[in-house]
Amino acid sequence: MGKVRVALAGVGNVASAIVQGVYFYRDAPDDSFVPGLMHVKFGPYHVSDIEFVAAFDVDERKLGKDLSEAIFSPPNCVPKFADVPKLGVEVLKGPVLDGVAPHMRDFKYGEGFKVDDSRPSVNVADVLKEVGADVLVNLVPVGSYEASRAYARAALESGTGFVNGIPEFIVSDSEWGKKFEEAGVPAAGDDFKSQLGATILHRAIVDLAVARGLKIIETYQLNIGGNTDFLNMIEEDRLTTKRISKTEAVTSLVPYEVKARIGPSDFVPFLGDRKVMYVWLKAEQFGGFPIYIDVKLSVMDSPNAAGVAIDAIRAVKIAKDRGIAGPLVGVSAYFFKHPPKQYPDPVARQMVEDFIRGG
């Protein structure tokens, strides 16, 4: 079936983990088990079939560099776990718009962004057409309302499949969904679920509690980390959709109203790409007695999303091959926190397996 030609909007830590992951597992046998991937060979496409053809960023420390070098440039902090050869893909300047919060230019908070204001932005749609991109992955910072939509429009204009990895409600928005359908472009989103992160763990706990007949009274999820994602999110104004995305991913499993507070809570620089999460739940058991669940989870943040991204990329490519347009409902429900329609994870997983087989 050939290659899956991928463009990356935002060359941050998740992009680094995606690129490294492709090379880390490029020689894995088709039927081998790779942690974090549904399948090494997802439909007709092996991990090694992913080919990076374009990359966009705004930081002067990445612009003009080969993608293989830019993924290790500051402020990225995801550890190196694979050797990546020179890719022949220059990182180009994408639209800035609201993609960089004012505090991210202020280094008193930590390792923020050095935006190259002297260099003009490229026309993203033209670049996507020129390189023949199959899929564009949106990985710009949380809170980038205008920047995310600029990349979505570029995908529509160029006929490029779209994967929205951040909590901007595009694929799950009915108006945008219709735009992708009318343009004949497949899309998946919004906001990657991690392989095993706070949201998926929280969902499992809540699902178990509901299934066992507990009445959930209240629950919270707190997340801290030291990468630029957490630095970006210290501004509450950029967190509105993130909180909605994470909250709805959990509360959608409860058939009644429940008190919940879910979302990022602090930036701790020395944690680097490590993310620490606390999930707490209070419920009522038989006889009216309270039951409490208190869980701590620690993971490497960016690799935790990279395997999910690699599967989602290949799913969108399959849809493109088949002439399927618009939001991919099952794919979005399994791989993303805020899909067009929520389904329990086992149901969504089966929907993806059926999709792979052409069902």
C-alpha positions as CSV (number, residue, x, y, z in Angstrom):
1,M,0.0,0.0,0.0
2,G,3.0,2.3,0.2
3,K,3.9,4.9,2.8
4,V,1.9,7.1,5.2
5,R,3.1,10.6,4.5
6,V,2.9,12.6,7.7
7,A,3.1,16.3,8.5
8,L,3.5,17.6,12.1
9,A,2.1,20.9,13.3
10,G,4.2,21.6,16.4
11,V,7.6,19.9,16.9
12,G,7.4,19.5,20.7
13,N,7.8,16.6,23.0
14,V,4.9,14.5,21.6
15,A,6.2,15.0,18.1
16,S,9.7,13.9,19.3
17,A,8.2,10.7,20.9
18,I,6.2,10.0,17.7
19,V,9.3,10.3,15.4
20,Q,11.5,8.4,17.8
21,G,8.9,5.7,18.2
22,V,8.6,5.1,14.5
23,Y,12.4,4.4,14.3
24,F,12.5,2.5,17.6
25,Y,9.9,-0.1,16.3
26,R,10.6,0.1,12.6
27,D,12.0,-3.5,12.5
28,A,9.3,-5.1,14.8
29,P,7.8,-8.2,13.3
30,D,4.2,-7.8,12.0
31,D,2.8,-10.1,14.7
32,S,4.9,-8.9,17.6
33,F,3.6,-7.2,20.7
34,V,4.6,-3.5,21.0
35,P,3.4,-1.8,24.2
36,G,1.1,1.1,23.3
37,L,0.2,0.0,19.7
38,M,-3.0,-1.9,18.9
39,H,-1.0,-3.6,16.1
40,V,2.5,-3.3,14.7
41,K,0.8,-3.7,11.3
42,F,-2.4,-1.7,11.5
43,G,-4.4,-2.8,8.5
44,P,-2.0,-2.7,5.6
45,Y,0.5,-0.3,7.3
46,H,3.5,-1.2,9.4
47,V,5.0,1.3,11.9
48,S,7.9,1.6,9.4
49,D,5.5,2.8,6.7
50,I,5.1,6.2,8.4
51,E,7.2,8.7,6.6
52,F,7.6,12.3,7.8
53,V,7.4,14.8,5.0
54,A,6.7,18.2,6.6
55,A,7.0,19.9,10.0
56,F,5.9,23.3,11.3
57,D,6.9,25.2,14.5
58,V,7.6,28.8,15.6
59,D,10.6,28.4,17.9
60,E,13.9,29.8,16.5
61,R,15.8,26.9,18.0
62,K,14.0,24.4,15.7
63,L,13.2,26.4,12.5
64,G,15.5,25.7,9.6
65,K,16.8,22.5,11.2
66,D,16.2,18.9,10.0
67,L,13.3,17.3,11.8
68,S,15.7,14.7,13.2
69,E,17.7,17.4,15.0
70,A,14.8,19.7,15.9
71,I,13.0,17.0,18.0
72,F,15.9,17.1,20.4
73,S,16.2,20.9,20.5
74,P,15.1,23.0,23.6
75,P,12.7,23.4,25.1
76,N,12.0,19.7,24.3
77,C,12.8,17.4,27.3
78,V,11.5,14.0,26.4
79,P,14.5,11.6,26.8
80,K,16.2,10.2,23.7
81,F,15.2,6.5,23.2
82,A,15.9,6.0,19.5
83,D,18.5,7.1,16.9
84,V,16.8,9.0,14.2
85,P,18.6,9.5,10.8
86,K,18.6,12.7,8.9
87,L,15.1,12.9,7.4
88,G,15.5,15.7,4.8
89,V,12.6,17.5,6.3
90,E,13.2,21.1,7.2
91,V,11.1,22.6,10.1
92,L,9.2,25.5,8.6
93,K,7.5,28.4,10.4
94,G,3.8,27.9,10.8
95,P,1.3,30.5,11.9
96,V,1.8,31.9,15.4
97,L,-1.6,33.4,16.1
98,D,-2.6,32.4,19.6
99,G,-0.3,29.4,19.7
100,V,2.1,31.1,22.0
101,A,0.8,32.5,25.3
102,P,2.5,35.7,26.6
103,H,3.9,33.9,29.6
104,M,5.6,31.3,27.4
105,R,7.9,34.1,26.1
106,D,8.8,35.0,29.7
107,F,11.7,32.8,30.8
108,K,11.3,33.6,34.5
109,Y,8.8,30.7,34.5
110,G,11.2,28.2,33.0
111,E,12.2,27.0,29.5
112,G,9.5,28.6,27.3
113,F,9.5,29.5,23.6
114,K,11.8,31.7,21.6
115,V,9.5,32.8,18.9
116,D,11.2,33.8,15.6
117,D,9.3,37.0,14.9
118,S,11.6,38.0,12.0
119,R,10.7,35.0,9.8
120,P,7.4,35.0,7.8
121,S,5.0,32.0,8.2
122,V,4.7,29.6,5.3
123,N,1.4,28.8,3.6
124,V,0.7,25.5,5.3
125,A,-1.9,24.3,2.7
126,D,0.6,24.9,-0.2
127,V,3.3,22.9,1.7
128,L,1.0,20.0,2.3
129,K,0.1,19.9,-1.3
130,E,3.7,20.2,-2.5
131,V,4.9,17.3,-0.3
132,G,1.8,15.1,-0.9
133,A,1.0,14.7,2.8
134,D,-1.6,12.1,3.7
135,V,-2.1,13.1,7.3
136,L,-1.5,16.3,9.3
137,V,-1.2,15.9,13.1
138,N,-2.1,19.0,15.2
139,L,0.2,19.1,18.2
140,V,0.3,22.9,18.9
141,P,0.0,24.0,22.6
142,V,-3.2,23.7,24.6
143,G,-5.4,26.8,24.3
144,S,-4.4,27.5,20.6
145,Y,-7.9,28.1,19.4
146,E,-7.0,30.1,16.2
147,A,-3.8,28.2,15.4
148,S,-5.5,24.9,15.6
149,R,-8.2,26.0,13.2
150,A,-5.7,27.5,10.9
151,Y,-4.1,24.0,10.6
152,A,-7.5,22.4,10.2
153,R,-8.3,24.8,7.4
154,A,-5.0,23.9,5.7
155,A,-5.9,20.2,5.9
156,L,-9.3,21.0,4.3
157,E,-7.8,23.1,1.5
158,S,-5.1,20.6,0.7
159,G,-7.2,17.4,1.1
160,T,-5.0,16.1,3.9
161,G,-6.4,13.8,6.6
162,F,-6.4,15.5,10.0
163,V,-5.6,14.2,13.4
164,N,-6.3,16.6,16.3
165,G,-4.2,15.7,19.3
166,I,-5.0,18.6,21.5
167,P,-8.2,19.7,23.3
168,E,-9.6,22.1,20.7
169,F,-13.0,21.0,19.7
170,I,-12.7,20.6,16.0
171,V,-13.4,17.0,14.9
172,S,-16.1,16.8,17.7
173,D,-17.7,20.0,16.5
174,S,-20.7,19.3,14.2
175,E,-20.0,22.3,11.9
176,W,-16.3,21.4,11.5
177,G,-17.3,17.7,11.1
178,K,-19.5,18.7,8.2
179,K,-16.7,20.7,6.6
180,F,-14.4,17.7,6.6
181,E,-17.2,15.5,5.2
182,E,-18.0,18.0,2.4
183,A,-14.3,18.3,1.5
184,G,-13.9,14.5,1.3
185,V,-11.3,14.6,4.1
186,P,-11.2,12.1,7.0
187,A,-10.5,13.4,10.5
188,A,-9.9,12.0,14.0
189,G,-9.9,13.8,17.4
190,D,-10.0,15.6,19.7
191,D,-7.3,15.4,22.4
192,F,-5.3,12.1,22.5
193,K,-5.9,9.6,25.3
194,S,-2.6,8.4,26.6
195,Q,-1.7,4.7,26.5
196,L,-2.3,4.5,30.3
197,G,-2.6,8.0,31.7
198,A,-4.8,9.7,34.3
199,T,-7.9,9.9,32.2
200,I,-7.9,6.3,31.0
201,L,-7.2,5.1,34.6
202,H,-9.9,7.4,36.0
203,R,-12.4,6.1,33.4
204,A,-11.5,2.5,34.4
205,I,-12.1,3.2,38.1
206,V,-15.4,5.0,37.4
207,D,-16.6,2.3,35.0
208,L,-15.8,-0.4,37.6
209,A,-17.6,1.6,40.4
210,V,-20.7,2.0,38.2
211,A,-20.7,-1.6,37.1
212,R,-20.4,-2.8,40.7
213,G,-23.4,-0.7,41.8
214,L,-21.6,2.0,43.8
215,K,-23.0,5.5,43.8
216,I,-20.2,8.0,43.0
217,I,-20.5,11.1,45.1
218,E,-17.4,13.1,44.0
219,T,-14.1,12.7,42.3
220,Y,-11.0,14.6,41.3
221,Q,-8.0,14.2,39.1
222,L,-4.9,16.3,39.6
223,N,-1.9,16.3,37.2
224,I,1.6,17.9,37.6
225,G,4.5,17.8,35.2
226,G,7.6,19.7,34.1
227,N,7.4,19.9,30.3
228,T,6.3,22.8,28.2
229,D,2.7,21.5,28.1
230,F,2.4,22.1,31.8
231,L,4.3,25.4,31.6
232,N,1.8,26.5,28.9
233,M,-1.2,25.4,31.1
234,I,-0.3,27.4,34.2
235,E,-2.6,30.1,32.7
236,E,-6.1,29.0,33.5
237,D,-7.5,30.9,30.5
238,R,-5.9,28.3,28.2
239,L,-7.4,25.4,30.1
240,T,-11.1,25.7,29.4
241,T,-11.4,23.1,26.7
242,K,-8.7,20.9,28.4
243,R,-10.8,20.7,31.6
244,I,-14.0,20.0,29.6
245,S,-12.3,17.3,27.5
246,K,-10.8,15.4,30.5
247,T,-14.0,15.9,32.6
248,E,-16.4,14.7,30.0
249,A,-14.2,11.7,29.2
250,V,-14.8,10.5,32.8
251,T,-18.3,11.8,33.7
252,S,-19.7,10.4,30.4
253,L,-19.5,7.0,32.0
254,V,-21.7,8.0,35.0
255,P,-25.5,7.9,34.3
256,Y,-26.2,10.7,36.8
257,E,-24.7,14.0,37.9
258,V,-21.5,13.7,39.9
259,K,-19.2,16.4,41.5
260,A,-15.9,16.4,39.6
261,R,-12.8,18.5,39.3
262,I,-10.4,17.2,36.7
263,G,-7.4,18.8,35.0
264,P,-3.8,20.0,35.2
265,S,-2.9,21.6,38.5
266,D,0.8,22.7,38.5
267,F,4.1,23.0,36.7
268,V,7.1,21.4,38.4
269,P,10.2,22.1,36.2
270,F,12.5,19.4,37.6
271,L,10.0,16.7,36.6
272,G,10.9,17.2,33.0
273,D,8.7,15.0,30.8
274,R,7.5,13.0,33.8
275,K,3.9,13.4,34.7
276,V,2.5,12.6,38.1
277,M,-1.3,12.1,38.5
278,Y,-3.6,11.7,41.5
279,V,-7.1,10.2,41.2
280,W,-9.5,10.3,44.1
281,L,-13.0,9.1,44.3
282,K,-15.7,8.9,47.0
283,A,-18.7,6.6,46.6
284,E,-21.5,5.1,48.6
285,Q,-21.7,1.4,49.1
286,F,-24.4,-0.9,50.4
287,G,-25.8,0.3,53.7
288,G,-24.9,3.9,53.0
289,F,-21.3,3.5,54.0
290,P,-18.6,5.6,52.2
291,I,-15.8,4.0,50.1
292,Y,-12.7,5.9,49.1
293,I,-10.3,5.2,46.3
294,D,-7.0,7.1,46.2
295,V,-4.5,6.4,43.4
296,K,-1.1,7.9,42.3
297,L,0.3,7.2,38.8
298,S,3.6,8.4,37.4
299,V,4.5,8.1,33.7
300,M,6.7,9.6,31.0
301,D,4.1,12.0,29.4
302,S,5.0,12.3,25.7
303,P,5.7,8.6,24.9
304,N,2.5,7.8,26.7
305,A,0.6,9.6,23.8
306,A,2.9,8.7,20.9
307,G,1.8,5.1,20.4
308,V,-1.8,6.2,20.3
309,A,-0.9,8.9,17.8
310,I,0.8,6.4,15.5
311,D,-2.3,4.2,15.5
312,A,-4.6,7.2,14.9
313,I,-2.4,8.4,12.0
314,R,-2.6,5.0,10.3
315,A,-6.4,4.8,10.9
316,V,-6.9,8.2,9.1
317,K,-4.7,7.0,6.2
318,I,-6.8,3.9,5.8
319,A,-9.9,6.1,5.7
320,K,-8.3,8.2,3.1
321,D,-7.5,5.2,1.0
322,R,-11.1,4.0,1.2
323,G,-12.5,7.4,0.3
324,I,-14.1,7.8,3.8
325,A,-14.7,11.4,4.7
326,G,-15.6,13.3,7.9
327,P,-15.1,12.4,11.5
328,L,-14.1,8.8,12.2
329,V,-16.5,8.0,15.1
330,G,-15.1,4.7,16.4
331,V,-11.4,5.7,15.9
332,S,-12.0,9.0,17.7
333,A,-13.9,7.3,20.5
334,Y,-11.0,4.9,21.3
335,F,-8.0,7.2,20.8
336,F,-9.3,10.6,22.0
337,K,-10.8,12.1,25.1
338,H,-13.4,14.3,23.4
339,P,-14.7,12.4,20.3
340,P,-17.8,13.3,18.4
341,K,-19.5,10.5,20.4
342,Q,-18.4,8.8,23.6
343,Y,-18.4,5.0,23.9
344,P,-17.0,2.7,26.6
345,D,-13.4,1.8,25.8
346,P,-14.1,-1.9,25.1
347,V,-16.9,-1.0,22.7
348,A,-14.7,1.7,21.0
349,R,-11.8,-0.7,20.7
350,Q,-14.0,-3.3,18.9
351,M,-15.2,-0.5,16.6
352,V,-11.6,0.2,15.6
353,E,-10.9,-3.5,15.0
354,D,-14.0,-3.7,12.8
355,F,-12.9,-0.5,11.0
356,I,-9.4,-2.1,10.3
357,R,-11.1,-5.1,8.8
358,G,-13.3,-2.9,6.6
359,G,-16.5,-3.1,8.6
